[in-house]
Amino acid sequence: MKTNLMPLMLIIASVLFAPGHSSAGQKEVTVDHLSQTNTLVRVDGGKHFLLMPIQDSADDAEINVIADGKIDKTIYARLAKSKVDYFVPFDLTPYNGKQVVLDVDFAQGRPVAKDSVVYVCWDKFSLSDNFDTSNKEKYRPLFHHTPEYGWMNDPNGMFYKDGVWHLYYQWNPYGSKWQNMTWGHSTSTDLVNWNHHGAAIEPNGFGAAFSGSSAVDKTGSAGFGKDAVVTMYTTAGKNQTQSLMWSTDNGETFKFYPGSPVITLESEARDPNMFWNEDTKTWTLVLAHALEKEMLIFSSPDMKKWTLTGSFGKGLGAQGGVWECPDLFPLPVEGTNETKWVLLCNINPGGPFGGSATQYFVGDFDGKTFTADTDLNGMIPTKWLDYGKDNYANVSWSDAPNGRRVIMGWMSNWQYANEIPTLQFRSANTLPRDLKLFRGKDGELYVASKPSPEVDSLRDRMTLNEKQLTVGKNTKQIALPEQNNGICEIFMKVQAKGAKTFTLIFSNDKGEQVKMTYSPLTDKLSFDRSQSGQTEFSDDFAAVTAAPVHSAGSTFGLRIFIDTSSMEVFEESGKAVMTNLVFPTTPFSTMTLKAEGGNVKVSDLKVYSLKSTI
């Protein structure tokens, strides 16, 4: 019997290509529009990734990932409405053999301007076995740690074990703005070259994976085994609670402790930082009581049952914003046999030049409470770890070798972090820094923050070695390296006692510049980026910052690191630090030295080109 198939084929075609049903990726991805705001994306085929089209200016869509009819997870992504800025991968390998459907909702309790059926994203979904993570942007740093793609903020969970530095960070795998807080994971054997391992901890039923800390349980006190890596972090859902996970494969994968959350409060608290206190033979934890602007201190024998022993900070220090990301550790005082404790309290906003920054207190810790030192007037002073605008959420590695205290920060500012002019990724980390305490001319103790010695390995070749020069009325111009987009390190010793000011100007042929000026009278170094290039993305970006140098008679060493979108400035021994982002349209090619009101002697001036690590 013969059958005429033409009418049936026409019916099928009319359904497949009707306004409520479209096809993409050679039928590996099919789309069913259910309403003005709700669409199903069906994924067929055995590829590794579903590539999702993203538009940064779009609103987040809520996406329920359904595998064989069960909701596996919920993610949020800015699916492209009118144009595609970039793609992000959704990993399909955990769903091998399952039918995957994305239930996409654009409403989320707000009106939608137009029917989502016309959005460009539907025809742009595709499947692939590969995702290209190579650098696609001129502003991606060439020697700082960045995520391979997506948004990054706070470093967290950092520990050292078996010769490897483990760095975790707040990560959005599905876009370059804050969302879907996940722990990304990178490792390094030298603090300079980083290997990326993807997601280590993802959101769960208690909420997103906010910041926290990790420690190697050398005795197995938590019951997860000797040398297990134990992590405490904030699970952020309707409320913020503190949950426990552990790893027996050196932090590559984690298991969730079923007794979590192990700390619950009626008020907002986050970013737990725990360490083994050898003096008390117990675990100590510092928790940011964010809105109360204080730090809570807990003690535990096993990391599971915690007892509140004290608090610190109410009414003290900078109180302009919430307190976050604490860290508490002992540091030796330079040139003495004395050891003091340092409490880092990151704050947002309320930094010395606006937005987010890291303040700290020096004092004593008895295992239960922290007591801050006072100044000559009996007051507890506010001190800043970095006087630039772009160093936040500083925390240190646990179990670092040789008694070192090594920290790393997030190189951005909450005032404009979501708006910096990048798309493929957003944000980098500062260079790693070793800490020590020194006594200032006023008799107080301060934290010095010096580039870790491993950073020296970035040097490629010396492009300038000037033994000595005098800067006065006549300016000196020095060409900066051109290779690797002008990334370089600059060192010089400065004797500026005989002048009113000493200025360094970094410029390019577009007239863009960064101006750094040292004043011997105030012993401060300023950093003006108001004409540094792209600044229009935020009214808060074009700023001038200034740091006390703590120089000895206006004589000091200066060390400057220039990457594609940042400048980190250090007094040679770390007594003064400024970290600032810059976005010149072309790399700075010239350094100009000048002085006013007298002569300045510059010696041991060296310029190094630097190697790229990405």
Residue pairs with C-beta under 8 A, 6 or more apart in sequence:
15 21
16 23
17 23
19 33
19 117
20 32
20 33
20 34
20 117
21 30
21 31
21 32
21 33
22 30
22 31
22 33
22 122
22 123
23 29
23 30
23 31
24 30
24 31
24 122
24 123
24 124
24 125
24 126
25 125
25 126
25 127
27 44
28 43
28 44
28 45
28 47
28 126
28 127
29 41
29 42
29 43
29 44
29 50
29 125
29 126
29 127
30 41
30 42
30 44
31 39
31 40
31 41
31 42
31 122
31 125
32 39
32 40
32 42
33 39
33 116
33 117
34 40
36 112
36 115
36 116
36 117
37 105
37 106
37 107
37 112
37 116
38 103
38 104
38 105
38 106
38 107
39 104
39 116
39 117
39 122
40 101
40 102
40 103
40 104
41 101
41 102
41 104
41 122
41 125
42 99
42 100
42 101
43 50
43 92
43 100
43 101
43 102
43 127
44 99
45 127
46 96
47 92
47 127
47 128
47 129
48 91
48 92
48 93
48 128
48 129
48 130
48 131
49 89
49 90
49 91
49 92
49 127
49 128
49 129
49 130
49 131
50 89
50 90
50 92
50 100
50 102
50 125
50 126
50 127
51 87
51 88
51 89
51 90
51 125
51 126
51 127
51 128
51 131
52 77
52 79
52 87
52 88
52 89
52 90
52 121
52 125
52 174
53 79
53 80
53 84
53 87
53 120
53 121
53 124
53 125
54 77
54 78
54 79
54 80
54 84
54 85
54 86
54 87
54 88
54 174
54 175
54 176
55 78
55 79
55 80
55 81
55 82
55 83
55 84
55 85
55 121
56 78
56 85
56 175
56 176
56 177
56 423
57 78
58 78
58 79
58 80
58 81
59 78
59 106
59 108
59 110
60 76
60 77
60 78
60 108
60 179
61 76
61 77
61 78
61 79
61 104
61 105
61 106
61 108
62 74
62 76
62 104
62 105
62 106
62 108
63 74
63 75
63 76
63 77
63 102
63 103
63 104
63 105
64 71
64 73
64 74
64 102
64 103
64 105
65 71
65 72
65 73
65 74
65 75
65 90
65 100
65 101
65 102
65 103
66 72
66 100
66 101
66 102
66 103
67 95
67 98
67 99
67 100
68 98
68 99
69 99
72 95
73 202
73 203
74 203
75 90
75 174
75 180
76 174
76 179
76 180
77 88
77 174
77 175
77 179
78 175
78 177
79 104
79 106
79 119
79 121
80 119
80 120
80 121
80 124
81 116
81 119
81 120
81 121
82 119
82 120
83 120
84 120
84 121
84 124
85 423
86 136
86 149
86 176
86 423
86 424
87 124
87 131
88 149
88 150
88 173
88 174
88 175
89 128
89 131
89 173
90 174
91 198
92 100
92 127
106 112
106 116
133 148
133 149
133 196
135 424
135 614
136 424
137 422
137 423
137 424
137 425
138 485
138 564
139 420
139 421
139 422
139 564
139 565
139 583
140 146
140 422
140 424
140 425
140 564
140 565
140 614
141 428
141 563
141 564
141 565
141 566
141 614
142 484
142 485
142 487
142 563
142 564
142 610
142 612
142 613
142 614
143 192
143 458
143 487
143 563
143 610
143 611
143 612
143 613
143 614
144 411
144 428
144 429
144 430
144 431
144 563
144 566
145 167
145 186
145 194
145 408
145 428
145 429
146 152
146 425
146 427
146 428
146 429
146 614
147 169
147 171
147 184
147 196
147 425
147 427
148 196
148 425
149 173
149 176
149 424
149 425
150 171
150 172
150 173
150 174
150 175
150 176
150 184
150 425
150 426
151 171
151 172
151 175
151 176
151 177
151 178
151 179
151 418
151 425
151 426
151 427
152 169
152 170
152 171
152 172
152 184
152 410
152 425
152 426
152 427
152 428
152 429
153 169
153 170
153 178
153 393
153 410
153 412
153 417
153 427
154 169
154 170
154 211
154 271
154 325
154 392
154 393
154 395
154 410
155 167
155 168
155 169
155 393
155 395
155 408
155 409
155 410
155 429
156 168
156 169
156 170
156 183
156 211
156 212
156 213
156 233
156 271
156 325
156 393
156 395
157 166
157 168
157 183
157 200
157 211
157 212
157 213
157 214
157 231
157 233
157 251
158 165
158 166
158 167
158 168
158 213
158 214
158 395
158 396
158 397
158 398
158 408
159 166
159 214
159 215
159 216
159 229
159 251
159 397
159 398
159 399
160 166
160 397
160 398
160 399
160 400
160 401
161 216
161 227
161 229
161 250
161 251
161 399
162 250
163 189
164 187
164 188
164 189
164 250
165 187
165 188
165 189
165 191
165 397
166 185
166 186
166 187
166 214
166 229
166 250
166 251
167 185
167 186
167 187
167 188
167 194
167 408
167 429
168 183
168 184
168 185
168 186
168 200
168 201
168 214
168 251
169 183
169 184
169 186
169 410
169 429
170 181
170 182
170 183
170 184
170 210
170 211
171 181
171 182
171 183
171 184
171 199
172 178
172 179
172 180
172 181
172 182
173 180
173 182
173 184
173 198
173 199
174 180
176 422
176 423
176 424
176 425
176 426
177 418
177 426
178 417
178 418
180 203
180 208
181 203
181 208
181 209
181 210
181 236
182 199
182 201
182 202
182 203
182 208
182 209
183 199
183 200
183 201
183 202
183 209
183 233
184 196
184 197
184 198
184 199
184 200
185 196
185 197
185 198
185 199
185 200
185 251
185 252
186 194
186 195
186 196
186 197
187 194
187 195
187 197
188 194
188 195
190 454
190 457
191 406
191 432
191 452
191 454
191 455
192 454
192 455
192 457
192 458
192 613
193 613
194 613
197 252
200 251
200 252
200 253
200 254
201 209
201 231
201 233
201 245
201 254
202 209
203 209
204 235
204 256
205 237
206 235
206 237
206 241
206 243
206 260
206 261
207 235
207 236
207 237
207 238
207 240
207 241
208 235
208 236
208 237
209 233
209 234
209 235
209 236
210 233
210 234
210 235
210 236
210 240
210 270
210 271
211 233
211 234
211 270
211 271
211 324
211 325
211 393
212 231
212 232
212 233
212 234
212 242
212 271
212 272
212 273
213 231
213 232
213 233
213 272
213 273
213 274
213 275
213 395
213 398
214 229
214 230
214 231
214 232
214 251
214 398
215 229
215 230
215 274
215 275
215 276
215 283
215 398
215 399
216 227
216 228
216 229
216 230
216 398
216 399
217 224
217 225
217 226
217 227
217 228
217 229
217 230
217 246
217 303
218 226
218 227
218 276
219 226
220 226
220 227
220 228
221 283
221 301
221 302
221 303
222 228
222 230
222 244
222 246
222 302
222 303
222 304
223 302
223 304
224 230
224 246
224 248
225 248
228 246
228 247
228 248
229 246
229 247
229 248
229 250
229 251
230 244
230 245
230 246
230 247
230 303
231 244
231 245
231 246
231 247
231 254
232 242
232 243
232 244
232 262
232 272
232 274
232 285
232 303
233 242
233 243
233 245
233 272
234 240
234 241
234 242
234 243
234 269
234 270
234 271
234 272
235 241
235 242
235 243
235 260
235 261
236 270
239 264
239 268
240 268
240 269
240 270
241 260
241 261
241 263
241 264
242 260
242 261
242 262
242 263
242 264
242 269
242 272
242 287
243 256
243 257
243 260
243 261
243 262
244 256
244 257
244 259
244 260
244 262
244 303
244 304
245 254
245 255
245 256
245 257
245 260
246 254
246 255
246 257
247 253
247 254
247 255
257 304
259 304
262 303
262 304
262 305
262 306
263 269
263 272
263 285
263 287
263 298
263 306
265 289
267 289
267 291
267 292
268 289
268 290
268 291
269 287
269 288
269 289
269 290
269 296
270 287
270 288
270 290
270 324
271 287
271 288
271 324
271 325
271 326
272 285
272 286
272 287
273 285
273 286
273 287
273 325
273 326
273 327
273 328
273 395
274 283
274 284
274 285
274 286
274 303
275 283
275 284
275 328
275 329
275 398
276 282
276 283
276 284
277 283
277 284
277 367
279 367
280 299
280 367
282 299
282 300
282 301
282 367
283 299
283 300
283 301
283 302
283 303
284 297
284 298
284 299
284 328
284 367
285 297
285 298
285 299
285 300
285 306
286 295
286 296
286 297
286 298
286 326
286 327
286 328
286 343
287 295
287 296
287 297
287 298
287 326
288 295
288 296
288 322
288 323
288 324
288 325
288 326
288 345
289 295
289 296
289 311
289 323
290 322
290 323
290 324
291 322
292 314
292 323
293 313
293 314
293 319
293 322
293 323
294 311
294 312
294 313
294 314
294 323
295 311
295 312
295 313
295 323
295 326
295 343
295 345
295 370
296 308
296 310
296 311
297 308
297 309
297 310
297 311
297 312
297 328
297 368
297 369
297 370
298 306
298 307
298 308
298 309
299 306
299 307
299 309
299 367
299 368
300 306
300 307
309 367
309 368
309 369
310 368
310 369
310 370
311 369
312 343
312 361
312 369
312 370
312 372
313 323
313 345
316 361
316 372
316 380
317 345
317 347
317 359
317 361
317 380
317 382
318 347
318 350
318 351
318 357
318 359
318 382
319 350
320 347
320 349
320 350
321 347
321 348
321 349
321 350
321 356
322 347
322 348
323 345
323 346
323 347
324 346
324 347
324 348
324 393
325 344
325 346
325 392
325 393
325 394
325 395
326 343
326 344
326 345
326 346
327 343
327 344
327 394
327 395
327 396
327 407
328 341
328 342
328 343
328 344
328 365
328 370
329 341
329 342
329 396
329 405
330 339
330 340
330 341
330 342
330 365
331 339
331 340
331 341
331 342
331 405
331 435
331 436
331 437
331 447
332 338
332 339
332 436
332 437
333 339
333 340
333 437
333 438
333 439
333 445
334 436
334 437
334 438
334 439
334 448
335 438
335 439
340 362
340 363
340 364
340 373
340 437
340 445
341 362
341 363
341 364
341 365
341 370
342 360
342 361
342 362
342 435
342 437
342 447
343 360
343 361
343 363
343 370
343 372
344 358
344 359
344 360
344 385
344 394
344 395
345 358
345 359
345 360
345 361
346 356
346 357
346 358
346 359
346 392
346 393
346 394
347 356
347 357
347 358
347 359
348 355
348 356
348 357
348 392
348 414
349 355
349 356
349 414
349 415
350 357
351 357
351 384
351 389
351 413
352 384
352 387
352 545
353 387
353 388
353 389
353 543
353 544
353 545
354 389
354 413
354 415
354 540
354 543
355 389
355 413
355 414
355 415
355 416
355 540
356 392
356 393
356 413
356 414
356 415
357 384
357 385
357 386
357 389
357 391
357 392
358 384
358 385
358 386
358 391
358 392
358 393
358 394
358 409
359 382
359 383
359 384
359 385
360 383
360 384
360 385
360 447
361 370
361 372
361 373
361 380
361 383
362 372
362 373
362 383
362 437
362 444
362 445
362 446
362 447
363 370
363 371
363 372
363 373
364 370
364 371
364 373
365 371
372 380
373 380
373 444
373 445
374 380
375 381
375 442
375 444
376 442
376 443
381 444
383 446
383 447
385 391
385 394
385 447
385 449
385 577
386 394
386 409
386 449
386 577
386 578
386 579
387 545
387 546
387 547
387 548
387 576
387 577
387 578
388 527
388 545
388 547
388 568
388 569
388 577
388 578
388 579
388 580
389 413
389 415
389 543
389 545
389 579
389 580
389 581
390 411
390 412
390 413
390 566
390 579
390 580
390 581
391 409
391 410
391 411
391 430
391 577
391 579
392 409
392 410
392 412
392 413
392 414
393 409
393 410
394 407
394 408
394 409
394 430
395 407
395 408
396 405
396 406
396 407
396 435
397 406
397 407
397 408
400 406
404 434
405 434
405 435
405 436
406 432
406 433
406 434
406 435
406 452
407 432
407 433
407 435
407 449
408 429
408 430
408 431
408 432
408 433
409 429
409 430
409 579
410 427
410 429
410 430
411 427
411 428
411 429
411 430
411 566
411 579
411 581
412 420
412 426
412 427
412 428
412 581
413 540
413 581
415 538
415 540
415 541
416 537
416 538
416 540
416 541
417 426
417 427
418 426
419 537
419 538
420 426
420 427
420 537
420 565
420 581
420 583
421 534
421 537
421 583
422 565
428 563
428 565
428 566
430 568
430 579
431 451
431 452
431 455
431 561
431 568
432 451
432 452
432 454
432 455
433 449
433 450
433 451
433 452
433 574
433 577
434 449
434 450
434 451
434 452
434 453
434 574
435 447
435 448
435 449
435 450
435 574
436 447
436 448
436 450
436 574
437 445
437 446
437 447
437 448
438 445
438 446
438 448
438 550
438 573
438 575
439 445
439 446
440 446
440 550
441 550
446 550
446 575
448 573
448 574
448 575
449 570
449 574
449 577
450 570
450 573
450 574
451 559
451 561
451 568
451 570
451 574
455 561
458 489
458 610
458 611
458 613
459 489
459 608
459 609
459 610
459 611
460 483
460 484
460 608
460 609
460 610
460 611
461 608
461 609
462 606
462 607
462 608
463 480
463 481
463 488
463 607
463 608
463 609
464 478
464 605
464 606
464 607
465 605
465 606
466 602
466 605
466 606
467 603
467 604
467 605
468 601
468 602
468 603
468 604
469 476
469 593
469 601
469 602
469 603
469 605
470 599
470 600
470 601
470 602
471 502
471 593
471 594
471 595
471 599
471 600
471 601
471 602
472 499
472 595
472 598
472 599
472 600
475 592
475 593
475 594
476 592
476 593
476 594
477 590
477 591
477 592
477 593
478 590
478 591
478 592
478 593
478 605
478 607
479 589
479 590
480 486
480 488
480 506
480 562
480 587
480 588
480 589
480 590
480 591
480 607
481 487
481 488
481 607
481 608
481 609
482 587
482 589
483 609
484 609
484 610
484 611
484 612
485 564
485 587
486 562
486 564
486 587
486 588
486 589
487 562
487 563
487 564
487 587
487 609
487 610
487 612
488 561
488 562
488 607
488 608
488 609
488 610
489 559
489 560
489 561
489 562
489 607
489 608
489 610
490 558
490 559
490 560
490 562
490 591
490 605
490 606
490 607
490 608
491 557
491 558
491 559
491 560
491 572
491 604
491 605
491 606
491 607
492 557
492 558
492 602
492 603
492 604
492 605
492 606
493 555
493 556
493 557
493 558
493 572
493 602
493 603
493 604
494 502
494 518
494 554
494 555
494 556
494 557
494 558
494 600
494 601
494 602
495 554
495 555
495 600
495 601
495 602
495 603
496 502
496 518
496 520
496 554
496 555
496 595
496 600
497 520
497 553
497 554
497 555
498 598
498 599
498 600
499 520
499 595
499 596
499 597
499 598
499 599
499 600
500 519
500 520
500 521
500 595
500 596
500 597
500 598
501 517
501 518
501 519
501 520
501 595
501 596
501 597
502 517
502 518
502 520
502 593
502 594
502 595
502 600
503 515
503 516
503 517
503 518
503 592
503 593
503 594
503 595
503 596
504 515
504 516
504 517
504 591
504 592
504 593
505 513
505 514
505 515
505 516
505 590
505 591
505 592
505 594
506 513
506 514
506 515
506 516
506 562
506 567
506 588
506 590
506 591
507 513
507 514
507 588
507 589
507 590
507 592
508 584
508 585
508 586
508 587
508 588
508 589
508 590
509 586
509 589
510 533
510 584
510 585
510 586
511 531
512 531
512 532
512 533
512 584
512 585
512 586
512 588
513 531
513 532
513 588
514 527
514 528
514 529
514 531
514 532
514 567
514 580
514 582
514 588
515 526
515 527
515 528
515 531
516 525
516 526
516 527
516 528
516 569
517 525
517 526
517 528
518 524
518 525
518 526
518 549
519 526
520 554
523 548
523 549
523 550
523 551
523 554
524 546
524 547
524 548
524 549
525 546
525 547
525 549
525 558
525 569
525 571
525 576
525 578
526 544
526 545
526 546
527 544
527 545
527 546
527 547
527 567
527 569
527 578
527 580
528 544
529 535
529 541
529 542
529 543
529 544
529 580
529 581
529 582
530 542
530 543
530 544
531 542
532 542
532 582
532 583
532 584
533 582
533 583
533 584
533 585
534 583
534 584
534 585
535 541
535 542
535 583
541 581
545 578
545 580
547 569
547 576
547 577
547 578
548 576
549 556
549 571
549 575
549 576
550 571
550 575
550 576
551 571
556 571
556 572
557 571
557 572
557 573
557 604
558 569
558 570
558 571
558 572
559 569
559 570
559 571
559 572
560 567
560 568
560 569
560 570
561 567
561 568
561 610
562 588
564 587
565 581
565 582
565 583
566 579
566 580
566 581
566 582
567 579
567 580
567 582
568 577
568 578
568 579
569 576
569 577
569 578
569 579
569 580
570 576
570 577
571 577
591 607
593 600
593 602
